[in-house]
């Protein structure tokens, strides 16, 4: 019997599936989760974080962009923030397309 491997990280949130899509963002390209600096846990989006914990989110400072804080829900790969921000909307590990609209929310997660 073939079994599905467990994901490399646990992705928290509201209605999160195996590809890290959640109740708030669930298009075919919404397949990343972000490790939040404030708590060190991966969440599918900022709304999932806000609905799950009682503390305010913290943005990742530029000096820490080498931290592996982006999880690809397609291949279970973990990327550094710098690699994610420079990848051109596709996972550099599996080439799955990321939602280009996520760039509109970078200020919520990453210092600019």
Secondary structure by P-SEA (a helix, b strand, c coil): cccccccccccccccccccccccccccccccbbbbccccccccccaaaaaacccbbbbccccccccccccccccccccccaaaaaacccccccccccccccccccccccccc
